[in-house]
């Protein structure tokens, strides 16, 4: 997996993500030290954010209803497949 904290141009994100849902981004590890600020910045920029996490309680405590919480583990292919749909 690549690092979570990356700088991406909006047009590139819309092009890649637009194939699934325009302006929707899945953040793996969104409750972590790097992932949380990424989620908050994406939300502030108007994106629909889905947080992929092993700890839904932690994610809900940090983000409330502002993000969709997707429970899974990066080592579980089925949970990744579900998260990416």
BELSUL-V115674 format. One record per backbone hydrogen bond with DSSP energy under -1.0 kcal/mol. CO is the residue of the C=O (numbers start at 1). NH is the residue of the N-H. Records with the same first field share a line. If there is no record, write none. Layout:
CO->NH ; NH
This chain:
4->6
9->13
10->14
11->15
12->16
13->17
14->18
17->20 ; 21
21->24
23->48
25->50
27->52
29->32
32->36
34->38
35->39
36->40
37->41
38->42
39->43
40->44
41->45
42->47
43->46
48->25
49->68
50->27
51->70
52->29
53->72
55->59
56->60
57->61
58->62
59->63
60->64
63->66
68->51
70->53
73->76
76->80
77->81
78->82
79->83
80->84
82->85
